[in-house]
Amino acid sequence: MFYGLFMYGYQGQYSINPSYLGISKYSLQTAGNVFAMISAVIAAALYGNIGIKGTSRPLRKPELSS
């Protein structure tokens, strides 16, 4: 954790370089960026769904049965 923080503080945005940015053709780099954004949105939706389930269950009232 501290190594990652140090490297990010030392090198900034260049500490994480996705492999698709090493491609020389700009259109392929753009396609890689689009795929990365789509996968990030899917991951955010899935993690958000789990987060909502985790926080809404404790707030539910128990069912009353006679």
mmJSON file of the N, C-alpha and C atoms, coordinates in Angstrom:
{"data_MODEL":{"atom_site":{
"group_PDB":["ATOM","ATOM","ATOM","ATOM","ATOM","ATOM","ATOM","ATOM","ATOM","ATOM","ATOM","ATOM","ATOM","ATOM","ATOM","ATOM","ATOM","ATOM","ATOM","ATOM","ATOM","ATOM","ATOM","ATOM","ATOM","ATOM","ATOM","ATOM","ATOM","ATOM","ATOM","ATOM","ATOM","ATOM","ATOM","ATOM","ATOM","ATOM","ATOM","ATOM","ATOM","ATOM","ATOM","ATOM","ATOM","ATOM","ATOM","ATOM","ATOM","ATOM","ATOM","ATOM","ATOM","ATOM","ATOM","ATOM","ATOM","ATOM","ATOM","ATOM","ATOM","ATOM","ATOM","ATOM","ATOM","ATOM","ATOM","ATOM","ATOM","ATOM","ATOM","ATOM","ATOM","ATOM","ATOM","ATOM","ATOM","ATOM","ATOM","ATOM","ATOM","ATOM","ATOM","ATOM","ATOM","ATOM","ATOM","ATOM","ATOM","ATOM","ATOM","ATOM","ATOM","ATOM","ATOM","ATOM","ATOM","ATOM","ATOM","ATOM","ATOM","ATOM","ATOM","ATOM","ATOM","ATOM","ATOM","ATOM","ATOM","ATOM","ATOM","ATOM","ATOM","ATOM","ATOM","ATOM","ATOM","ATOM","ATOM","ATOM","ATOM","ATOM","ATOM","ATOM","ATOM","ATOM","ATOM","ATOM","ATOM","ATOM","ATOM","ATOM","ATOM","ATOM","ATOM","ATOM","ATOM","ATOM","ATOM","ATOM","ATOM","ATOM","ATOM","ATOM","ATOM","ATOM","ATOM","ATOM","ATOM","ATOM","ATOM","ATOM","ATOM","ATOM","ATOM","ATOM","ATOM","ATOM","ATOM","ATOM","ATOM","ATOM","ATOM","ATOM","ATOM","ATOM","ATOM","ATOM","ATOM","ATOM","ATOM","ATOM","ATOM","ATOM","ATOM","ATOM","ATOM","ATOM","ATOM","ATOM","ATOM","ATOM","ATOM","ATOM","ATOM","ATOM","ATOM","ATOM","ATOM","ATOM","ATOM","ATOM","ATOM","ATOM","ATOM","ATOM","ATOM","ATOM"],
"id":[1,2,3,4,5,6,7,8,9,10,11,12,13,14,15,16,17,18,19,20,21,22,23,24,25,26,27,28,29,30,31,32,33,34,35,36,37,38,39,40,41,42,43,44,45,46,47,48,49,50,51,52,53,54,55,56,57,58,59,60,61,62,63,64,65,66,67,68,69,70,71,72,73,74,75,76,77,78,79,80,81,82,83,84,85,86,87,88,89,90,91,92,93,94,95,96,97,98,99,100,101,102,103,104,105,106,107,108,109,110,111,112,113,114,115,116,117,118,119,120,121,122,123,124,125,126,127,128,129,130,131,132,133,134,135,136,137,138,139,140,141,142,143,144,145,146,147,148,149,150,151,152,153,154,155,156,157,158,159,160,161,162,163,164,165,166,167,168,169,170,171,172,173,174,175,176,177,178,179,180,181,182,183,184,185,186,187,188,189,190,191,192,193,194,195,196,197,198],
"type_symbol":["N","C","C","N","C","C","N","C","C","N","C","C","N","C","C","N","C","C","N","C","C","N","C","C","N","C","C","N","C","C","N","C","C","N","C","C","N","C","C","N","C","C","N","C","C","N","C","C","N","C","C","N","C","C","N","C","C","N","C","C","N","C","C","N","C","C","N","C","C","N","C","C","N","C","C","N","C","C","N","C","C","N","C","C","N","C","C","N","C","C","N","C","C","N","C","C","N","C","C","N","C","C","N","C","C","N","C","C","N","C","C","N","C","C","N","C","C","N","C","C","N","C","C","N","C","C","N","C","C","N","C","C","N","C","C","N","C","C","N","C","C","N","C","C","N","C","C","N","C","C","N","C","C","N","C","C","N","C","C","N","C","C","N","C","C","N","C","C","N","C","C","N","C","C","N","C","C","N","C","C","N","C","C","N","C","C","N","C","C","N","C","C","N","C","C","N","C","C"],
"label_atom_id":["N","CA","C","N","CA","C","N","CA","C","N","CA","C","N","CA","C","N","CA","C","N","CA","C","N","CA","C","N","CA","C","N","CA","C","N","CA","C","N","CA","C","N","CA","C","N","CA","C","N","CA","C","N","CA","C","N","CA","C","N","CA","C","N","CA","C","N","CA","C","N","CA","C","N","CA","C","N","CA","C","N","CA","C","N","CA","C","N","CA","C","N","CA","C","N","CA","C","N","CA","C","N","CA","C","N","CA","C","N","CA","C","N","CA","C","N","CA","C","N","CA","C","N","CA","C","N","CA","C","N","CA","C","N","CA","C","N","CA","C","N","CA","C","N","CA","C","N","CA","C","N","CA","C","N","CA","C","N","CA","C","N","CA","C","N","CA","C","N","CA","C","N","CA","C","N","CA","C","N","CA","C","N","CA","C","N","CA","C","N","CA","C","N","CA","C","N","CA","C","N","CA","C","N","CA","C","N","CA","C","N","CA","C","N","CA","C","N","CA","C","N","CA","C","N","CA","C","N","CA","C"],
"label_alt_id":[null,null,null,null,null,null,null,null,null,null,null,null,null,null,null,null,null,null,null,null,null,null,null,null,null,null,null,null,null,null,null,null,null,null,null,null,null,null,null,null,null,null,null,null,null,null,null,null,null,null,null,null,null,null,null,null,null,null,null,null,null,null,null,null,null,null,null,null,null,null,null,null,null,null,null,null,null,null,null,null,null,null,null,null,null,null,null,null,null,null,null,null,null,null,null,null,null,null,null,null,null,null,null,null,null,null,null,null,null,null,null,null,null,null,null,null,null,null,null,null,null,null,null,null,null,null,null,null,null,null,null,null,null,null,null,null,null,null,null,null,null,null,null,null,null,null,null,null,null,null,null,null,null,null,null,null,null,null,null,null,null,null,null,null,null,null,null,null,null,null,null,null,null,null,null,null,null,null,null,null,null,null,null,null,null,null,null,null,null,null,null,null,null,null,null,null,null,null],
"label_comp_id":["MET","MET","MET","PHE","PHE","PHE","TYR","TYR","TYR","GLY","GLY","GLY","LEU","LEU","LEU","PHE","PHE","PHE","MET","MET","MET","TYR","TYR","TYR","GLY","GLY","GLY","TYR","TYR","TYR","GLN","GLN","GLN","GLY","GLY","GLY","GLN","GLN","GLN","TYR","TYR","TYR","SER","SER","SER","ILE","ILE","ILE","ASN","ASN","ASN","PRO","PRO","PRO","SER","SER","SER","TYR","TYR","TYR","LEU","LEU","LEU","GLY","GLY","GLY","ILE","ILE","ILE","SER","SER","SER","LYS","LYS","LYS","TYR","TYR","TYR","SER","SER","SER","LEU","LEU","LEU","GLN","GLN","GLN","THR","THR","THR","ALA","ALA","ALA","GLY","GLY","GLY","ASN","ASN","ASN","VAL","VAL","VAL","PHE","PHE","PHE","ALA","ALA","ALA","MET","MET","MET","ILE","ILE","ILE","SER","SER","SER","ALA","ALA","ALA","VAL","VAL","VAL","ILE","ILE","ILE","ALA","ALA","ALA","ALA","ALA","ALA","ALA","ALA","ALA","LEU","LEU","LEU","TYR","TYR","TYR","GLY","GLY","GLY","ASN","ASN","ASN","ILE","ILE","ILE","GLY","GLY","GLY","ILE","ILE","ILE","LYS","LYS","LYS","GLY","GLY","GLY","THR","THR","THR","SER","SER","SER","ARG","ARG","ARG","PRO","PRO","PRO","LEU","LEU","LEU","ARG","ARG","ARG","LYS","LYS","LYS","PRO","PRO","PRO","GLU","GLU","GLU","LEU","LEU","LEU","SER","SER","SER","SER","SER","SER"],
"label_asym_id":["A","A","A","A","A","A","A","A","A","A","A","A","A","A","A","A","A","A","A","A","A","A","A","A","A","A","A","A","A","A","A","A","A","A","A","A","A","A","A","A","A","A","A","A","A","A","A","A","A","A","A","A","A","A","A","A","A","A","A","A","A","A","A","A","A","A","A","A","A","A","A","A","A","A","A","A","A","A","A","A","A","A","A","A","A","A","A","A","A","A","A","A","A","A","A","A","A","A","A","A","A","A","A","A","A","A","A","A","A","A","A","A","A","A","A","A","A","A","A","A","A","A","A","A","A","A","A","A","A","A","A","A","A","A","A","A","A","A","A","A","A","A","A","A","A","A","A","A","A","A","A","A","A","A","A","A","A","A","A","A","A","A","A","A","A","A","A","A","A","A","A","A","A","A","A","A","A","A","A","A","A","A","A","A","A","A","A","A","A","A","A","A","A","A","A","A","A","A"],
"label_entity_id":["1","1","1","1","1","1","1","1","1","1","1","1","1","1","1","1","1","1","1","1","1","1","1","1","1","1","1","1","1","1","1","1","1","1","1","1","1","1","1","1","1","1","1","1","1","1","1","1","1","1","1","1","1","1","1","1","1","1","1","1","1","1","1","1","1","1","1","1","1","1","1","1","1","1","1","1","1","1","1","1","1","1","1","1","1","1","1","1","1","1","1","1","1","1","1","1","1","1","1","1","1","1","1","1","1","1","1","1","1","1","1","1","1","1","1","1","1","1","1","1","1","1","1","1","1","1","1","1","1","1","1","1","1","1","1","1","1","1","1","1","1","1","1","1","1","1","1","1","1","1","1","1","1","1","1","1","1","1","1","1","1","1","1","1","1","1","1","1","1","1","1","1","1","1","1","1","1","1","1","1","1","1","1","1","1","1","1","1","1","1","1","1","1","1","1","1","1","1"],
"label_seq_id":[1,1,1,2,2,2,3,3,3,4,4,4,5,5,5,6,6,6,7,7,7,8,8,8,9,9,9,10,10,10,11,11,11,12,12,12,13,13,13,14,14,14,15,15,15,16,16,16,17,17,17,18,18,18,19,19,19,20,20,20,21,21,21,22,22,22,23,23,23,24,24,24,25,25,25,26,26,26,27,27,27,28,28,28,29,29,29,30,30,30,31,31,31,32,32,32,33,33,33,34,34,34,35,35,35,36,36,36,37,37,37,38,38,38,39,39,39,40,40,40,41,41,41,42,42,42,43,43,43,44,44,44,45,45,45,46,46,46,47,47,47,48,48,48,49,49,49,50,50,50,51,51,51,52,52,52,53,53,53,54,54,54,55,55,55,56,56,56,57,57,57,58,58,58,59,59,59,60,60,60,61,61,61,62,62,62,63,63,63,64,64,64,65,65,65,66,66,66],
"pdbx_PDB_ins_code":[null,null,null,null,null,null,null,null,null,null,null,null,null,null,null,null,null,null,null,null,null,null,null,null,null,null,null,null,null,null,null,null,null,null,null,null,null,null,null,null,null,null,null,null,null,null,null,null,null,null,null,null,null,null,null,null,null,null,null,null,null,null,null,null,null,null,null,null,null,null,null,null,null,null,null,null,null,null,null,null,null,null,null,null,null,null,null,null,null,null,null,null,null,null,null,null,null,null,null,null,null,null,null,null,null,null,null,null,null,null,null,null,null,null,null,null,null,null,null,null,null,null,null,null,null,null,null,null,null,null,null,null,null,null,null,null,null,null,null,null,null,null,null,null,null,null,null,null,null,null,null,null,null,null,null,null,null,null,null,null,null,null,null,null,null,null,null,null,null,null,null,null,null,null,null,null,null,null,null,null,null,null,null,null,null,null,null,null,null,null,null,null,null,null,null,null,null,null],
"Cartn_x":[0.829,0.0,0.874,1.864,2.714,3.573,3.996,4.779,3.949,2.676,1.805,1.57,1.363,1.179,2.442,3.59,4.846,5.057,4.826,5.033,4.054,2.803,1.859,2.251,2.698,3.134,4.393,5.255,6.519,6.34,5.543,5.42,4.052,3.089,1.788,1.012,0.45,-0.424,0.324,1.638,2.399,2.699,2.235,2.522,1.685,0.543,-0.28,-0.418,0.177,0.122,-0.536,-1.79,-2.446,-1.711,-1.739,-0.956,-1.449,-2.74,-3.248,-2.797,-2.237,-1.723,-0.354,0.255,1.527,1.37,0.138,-0.128,0.028,0.68,0.974,-0.233,-1.186,-2.335,-3.351,-3.708,-4.567,-5.963,-6.494,-7.849,-7.914,-6.856,-6.831,-6.689,-5.952,-5.874,-7.245,-7.958,-9.292,-10.247,-10.142,-10.974,-10.661,-9.39,-9.008,-9.575,-9.58,-10.168,-11.668,-12.329,-13.784,-14.078,-13.313,-13.51,-13.243,-12.235,-11.934,-13.07,-13.647,-14.757,-15.996,-16.276,-17.442,-17.273,-16.094,-15.876,-15.911,-15.464,-15.537,-16.983,-17.828,-19.248,-19.937,-19.613,-20.205,-19.765,-18.475,-17.982,-18.635,-18.805,-19.444,-20.895,-21.59,-22.983,-23.081,-22.187,-22.23,-21.854,-20.813,-20.431,-21.492,-22.107,-23.182,-24.377,-24.706,-25.813,-25.541,-24.323,-23.972,-24.013,-23.548,-23.566,-24.97,-25.867,-27.252,-27.906,-27.647,-28.202,-27.668,-26.402,-25.798,-26.294,-26.647,-27.115,-28.619,-29.368,-30.823,-31.346,-30.637,-31.113,-31.21,-30.215,-30.35,-31.458,-31.85,-32.876,-34.295,-34.445,-35.772,-36.346,-37.637,-38.304,-38.607,-38.529,-38.855,-40.338,-40.649,-42.04,-42.767,-43.998,-44.799,-45.644,-45.523,-46.331,-47.035,-48.234,-48.991,-49.011],
"Cartn_y":[-1.189,0.0,1.254,1.279,2.465,2.611,1.476,1.543,2.157,1.736,2.303,3.783,4.199,5.622,6.415,5.826,6.505,6.67,5.597,5.68,6.658,6.665,7.616,9.047,9.254,10.59,11.025,10.054,10.371,10.56,9.712,9.759,10.226,10.369,10.891,9.983,10.564,9.813,8.756,8.808,7.853,6.558,6.45,5.235,4.052,4.292,3.23,3.521,2.671,2.857,1.628,1.747,0.595,0.148,-1.141,-1.691,-1.214,-0.918,-0.51,0.887,1.654,2.969,2.88,1.688,1.505,1.244,1.128,0.899,2.223,2.192,3.449,4.035,3.205,3.709,4.315,5.585,6.325,5.72,5.22,4.668,3.415,2.612,1.438,1.839,2.907,3.426,3.905,4.583,5.07,3.911,2.865,1.684,1.041,0.999,0.487,1.324,2.649,3.538,3.309,3.094,2.844,1.547,0.486,-0.78,-0.636,0.148,0.361,1.103,2.102,2.842,1.964,1.164,0.277,-0.736,-1.33,-2.308,-1.649,-0.394,0.314,0.596,0.941,1.185,-0.11,-1.209,-2.498,-2.882,-2.709,-3.031,-2.136,-0.853,0.059,-0.33,-0.749,-1.169,-2.427,-3.384,-4.619,-4.374,-3.59,-3.283,-2.429,-1.521,-0.711,-1.545,-2.536,-3.427,-4.182,-4.676,-5.38,-4.418,-3.205,-2.225,-1.86,-1.709,-1.379,-2.528,-3.762,-4.924,-4.998,-4.708,-4.784,-3.728,-2.554,-1.498,-1.518,-2.081,-2.048,-3.177,-4.281,-5.401,-5.031,-4.38,-4.027,-3.004,-2.253,-1.23,-1.775,-2.977,-3.559,-3.977,-3.8,-4.235,-5.735,-6.452,-7.876,-8.08,-9.16,-9.452,-9.901,-9.451,-9.858,-11.067,-12.112,-13.29,-13.706,-14.21,-14.573,-16.065],
"Cartn_z":[0.0,0.0,0.0,0.886,0.959,-0.29,-0.865,-2.098,-3.223,-3.332,-4.356,-4.153,-2.911,-2.625,-2.937,-2.598,-2.893,-4.388,-5.144,-6.589,-7.228,-6.766,-7.34,-6.99,-5.77,-5.381,-6.103,-6.419,-7.083,-8.581,-9.221,-10.671,-11.151,-10.275,-10.654,-11.583,-12.611,-13.512,-14.316,-14.331,-15.133,-14.38,-13.139,-12.375,-12.861,-13.462,-14.034,-15.525,-16.34,-17.78,-18.404,-18.831,-19.445,-20.713,-20.954,-22.061,-23.425,-23.544,-24.855,-25.249,-24.331,-24.708,-25.363,-25.374,-26.051,-27.534,-27.999,-29.419,-30.152,-31.306,-31.993,-32.726,-33.12,-33.865,-32.9,-33.142,-32.218,-32.118,-33.218,-33.186,-32.303,-32.293,-31.418,-29.951,-29.68,-28.316,-27.84,-28.735,-28.399,-28.153,-28.956,-28.742,-27.388,-27.018,-25.701,-24.578,-24.746,-23.744,-23.619,-24.742,-24.713,-23.98,-24.283,-23.583,-22.09,-21.733,-20.318,-19.622,-20.288,-19.675,-19.536,-20.549,-20.482,-19.356,-19.25,-18.181,-16.807,-16.696,-15.412,-15.027,-15.997,-15.706,-15.278,-15.946,-15.562,-14.151,-13.848,-12.506,-11.458,-11.757,-10.805,-10.566,-11.607,-11.445,-10.59,-10.822,-10.048,-8.581,-8.338,-6.961,-6.273,-7.029,-6.455,-6.072,-6.885,-6.579,-5.281,-5.12,-3.888,-2.701,-2.898,-1.815,-1.386,-2.358,-2.016,-1.269,-1.707,-1.006,0.418,0.585,1.916,2.864,2.355,3.25,3.437,2.496,2.634,3.512,3.603,4.43,5.908,6.493,7.908,8.172,7.16,7.357,7.226,6.682,6.52,7.866,7.994,9.214,9.069,10.157,10.067,9.799,9.085,8.785,10.04,10.181,11.327,10.93,11.669,11.39,12.677,12.52,13.711,13.949],
"occupancy":[1.0,1.0,1.0,1.0,1.0,1.0,1.0,1.0,1.0,1.0,1.0,1.0,1.0,1.0,1.0,1.0,1.0,1.0,1.0,1.0,1.0,1.0,1.0,1.0,1.0,1.0,1.0,1.0,1.0,1.0,1.0,1.0,1.0,1.0,1.0,1.0,1.0,1.0,1.0,1.0,1.0,1.0,1.0,1.0,1.0,1.0,1.0,1.0,1.0,1.0,1.0,1.0,1.0,1.0,1.0,1.0,1.0,1.0,1.0,1.0,1.0,1.0,1.0,1.0,1.0,1.0,1.0,1.0,1.0,1.0,1.0,1.0,1.0,1.0,1.0,1.0,1.0,1.0,1.0,1.0,1.0,1.0,1.0,1.0,1.0,1.0,1.0,1.0,1.0,1.0,1.0,1.0,1.0,1.0,1.0,1.0,1.0,1.0,1.0,1.0,1.0,1.0,1.0,1.0,1.0,1.0,1.0,1.0,1.0,1.0,1.0,1.0,1.0,1.0,1.0,1.0,1.0,1.0,1.0,1.0,1.0,1.0,1.0,1.0,1.0,1.0,1.0,1.0,1.0,1.0,1.0,1.0,1.0,1.0,1.0,1.0,1.0,1.0,1.0,1.0,1.0,1.0,1.0,1.0,1.0,1.0,1.0,1.0,1.0,1.0,1.0,1.0,1.0,1.0,1.0,1.0,1.0,1.0,1.0,1.0,1.0,1.0,1.0,1.0,1.0,1.0,1.0,1.0,1.0,1.0,1.0,1.0,1.0,1.0,1.0,1.0,1.0,1.0,1.0,1.0,1.0,1.0,1.0,1.0,1.0,1.0,1.0,1.0,1.0,1.0,1.0,1.0,1.0,1.0,1.0,1.0,1.0,1.0],
"B_iso_or_equiv":[0.0,0.0,0.0,0.0,0.0,0.0,0.0,0.0,0.0,0.0,0.0,0.0,0.0,0.0,0.0,0.0,0.0,0.0,0.0,0.0,0.0,0.0,0.0,0.0,0.0,0.0,0.0,0.0,0.0,0.0,0.0,0.0,0.0,0.0,0.0,0.0,0.0,0.0,0.0,0.0,0.0,0.0,0.0,0.0,0.0,0.0,0.0,0.0,0.0,0.0,0.0,0.0,0.0,0.0,0.0,0.0,0.0,0.0,0.0,0.0,0.0,0.0,0.0,0.0,0.0,0.0,0.0,0.0,0.0,0.0,0.0,0.0,0.0,0.0,0.0,0.0,0.0,0.0,0.0,0.0,0.0,0.0,0.0,0.0,0.0,0.0,0.0,0.0,0.0,0.0,0.0,0.0,0.0,0.0,0.0,0.0,0.0,0.0,0.0,0.0,0.0,0.0,0.0,0.0,0.0,0.0,0.0,0.0,0.0,0.0,0.0,0.0,0.0,0.0,0.0,0.0,0.0,0.0,0.0,0.0,0.0,0.0,0.0,0.0,0.0,0.0,0.0,0.0,0.0,0.0,0.0,0.0,0.0,0.0,0.0,0.0,0.0,0.0,0.0,0.0,0.0,0.0,0.0,0.0,0.0,0.0,0.0,0.0,0.0,0.0,0.0,0.0,0.0,0.0,0.0,0.0,0.0,0.0,0.0,0.0,0.0,0.0,0.0,0.0,0.0,0.0,0.0,0.0,0.0,0.0,0.0,0.0,0.0,0.0,0.0,0.0,0.0,0.0,0.0,0.0,0.0,0.0,0.0,0.0,0.0,0.0,0.0,0.0,0.0,0.0,0.0,0.0,0.0,0.0,0.0,0.0,0.0,0.0],
"pdbx_formal_charge":[null,null,null,null,null,null,null,null,null,null,null,null,null,null,null,null,null,null,null,null,null,null,null,null,null,null,null,null,null,null,null,null,null,null,null,null,null,null,null,null,null,null,null,null,null,null,null,null,null,null,null,null,null,null,null,null,null,null,null,null,null,null,null,null,null,null,null,null,null,null,null,null,null,null,null,null,null,null,null,null,null,null,null,null,null,null,null,null,null,null,null,null,null,null,null,null,null,null,null,null,null,null,null,null,null,null,null,null,null,null,null,null,null,null,null,null,null,null,null,null,null,null,null,null,null,null,null,null,null,null,null,null,null,null,null,null,null,null,null,null,null,null,null,null,null,null,null,null,null,null,null,null,null,null,null,null,null,null,null,null,null,null,null,null,null,null,null,null,null,null,null,null,null,null,null,null,null,null,null,null,null,null,null,null,null,null,null,null,null,null,null,null,null,null,null,null,null,null],
"auth_seq_id":[1,1,1,2,2,2,3,3,3,4,4,4,5,5,5,6,6,6,7,7,7,8,8,8,9,9,9,10,10,10,11,11,11,12,12,12,13,13,13,14,14,14,15,15,15,16,16,16,17,17,17,18,18,18,19,19,19,20,20,20,21,21,21,22,22,22,23,23,23,24,24,24,25,25,25,26,26,26,27,27,27,28,28,28,29,29,29,30,30,30,31,31,31,32,32,32,33,33,33,34,34,34,35,35,35,36,36,36,37,37,37,38,38,38,39,39,39,40,40,40,41,41,41,42,42,42,43,43,43,44,44,44,45,45,45,46,46,46,47,47,47,48,48,48,49,49,49,50,50,50,51,51,51,52,52,52,53,53,53,54,54,54,55,55,55,56,56,56,57,57,57,58,58,58,59,59,59,60,60,60,61,61,61,62,62,62,63,63,63,64,64,64,65,65,65,66,66,66],
"auth_comp_id":["MET","MET","MET","PHE","PHE","PHE","TYR","TYR","TYR","GLY","GLY","GLY","LEU","LEU","LEU","PHE","PHE","PHE","MET","MET","MET","TYR","TYR","TYR","GLY","GLY","GLY","TYR","TYR","TYR","GLN","GLN","GLN","GLY","GLY","GLY","GLN","GLN","GLN","TYR","TYR","TYR","SER","SER","SER","ILE","ILE","ILE","ASN","ASN","ASN","PRO","PRO","PRO","SER","SER","SER","TYR","TYR","TYR","LEU","LEU","LEU","GLY","GLY","GLY","ILE","ILE","ILE","SER","SER","SER","LYS","LYS","LYS","TYR","TYR","TYR","SER","SER","SER","LEU","LEU","LEU","GLN","GLN","GLN","THR","THR","THR","ALA","ALA","ALA","GLY","GLY","GLY","ASN","ASN","ASN","VAL","VAL","VAL","PHE","PHE","PHE","ALA","ALA","ALA","MET","MET","MET","ILE","ILE","ILE","SER","SER","SER","ALA","ALA","ALA","VAL","VAL","VAL","ILE","ILE","ILE","ALA","ALA","ALA","ALA","ALA","ALA","ALA","ALA","ALA","LEU","LEU","LEU","TYR","TYR","TYR","GLY","GLY","GLY","ASN","ASN","ASN","ILE","ILE","ILE","GLY","GLY","GLY","ILE","ILE","ILE","LYS","LYS","LYS","GLY","GLY","GLY","THR","THR","THR","SER","SER","SER","ARG","ARG","ARG","PRO","PRO","PRO","LEU","LEU","LEU","ARG","ARG","ARG","LYS","LYS","LYS","PRO","PRO","PRO","GLU","GLU","GLU","LEU","LEU","LEU","SER","SER","SER","SER","SER","SER"],
"auth_asym_id":["A","A","A","A","A","A","A","A","A","A","A","A","A","A","A","A","A","A","A","A","A","A","A","A","A","A","A","A","A","A","A","A","A","A","A","A","A","A","A","A","A","A","A","A","A","A","A","A","A","A","A","A","A","A","A","A","A","A","A","A","A","A","A","A","A","A","A","A","A","A","A","A","A","A","A","A","A","A","A","A","A","A","A","A","A","A","A","A","A","A","A","A","A","A","A","A","A","A","A","A","A","A","A","A","A","A","A","A","A","A","A","A","A","A","A","A","A","A","A","A","A","A","A","A","A","A","A","A","A","A","A","A","A","A","A","A","A","A","A","A","A","A","A","A","A","A","A","A","A","A","A","A","A","A","A","A","A","A","A","A","A","A","A","A","A","A","A","A","A","A","A","A","A","A","A","A","A","A","A","A","A","A","A","A","A","A","A","A","A","A","A","A","A","A","A","A","A","A"],
"auth_atom_id":["N","CA","C","N","CA","C","N","CA","C","N","CA","C","N","CA","C","N","CA","C","N","CA","C","N","CA","C","N","CA","C","N","CA","C","N","CA","C","N","CA","C","N","CA","C","N","CA","C","N","CA","C","N","CA","C","N","CA","C","N","CA","C","N","CA","C","N","CA","C","N","CA","C","N","CA","C","N","CA","C","N","CA","C","N","CA","C","N","CA","C","N","CA","C","N","CA","C","N","CA","C","N","CA","C","N","CA","C","N","CA","C","N","CA","C","N","CA","C","N","CA","C","N","CA","C","N","CA","C","N","CA","C","N","CA","C","N","CA","C","N","CA","C","N","CA","C","N","CA","C","N","CA","C","N","CA","C","N","CA","C","N","CA","C","N","CA","C","N","CA","C","N","CA","C","N","CA","C","N","CA","C","N","CA","C","N","CA","C","N","CA","C","N","CA","C","N","CA","C","N","CA","C","N","CA","C","N","CA","C","N","CA","C","N","CA","C","N","CA","C","N","CA","C","N","CA","C","N","CA","C"],
"pdbx_PDB_model_num":[1,1,1,1,1,1,1,1,1,1,1,1,1,1,1,1,1,1,1,1,1,1,1,1,1,1,1,1,1,1,1,1,1,1,1,1,1,1,1,1,1,1,1,1,1,1,1,1,1,1,1,1,1,1,1,1,1,1,1,1,1,1,1,1,1,1,1,1,1,1,1,1,1,1,1,1,1,1,1,1,1,1,1,1,1,1,1,1,1,1,1,1,1,1,1,1,1,1,1,1,1,1,1,1,1,1,1,1,1,1,1,1,1,1,1,1,1,1,1,1,1,1,1,1,1,1,1,1,1,1,1,1,1,1,1,1,1,1,1,1,1,1,1,1,1,1,1,1,1,1,1,1,1,1,1,1,1,1,1,1,1,1,1,1,1,1,1,1,1,1,1,1,1,1,1,1,1,1,1,1,1,1,1,1,1,1,1,1,1,1,1,1,1,1,1,1,1,1]
}}}
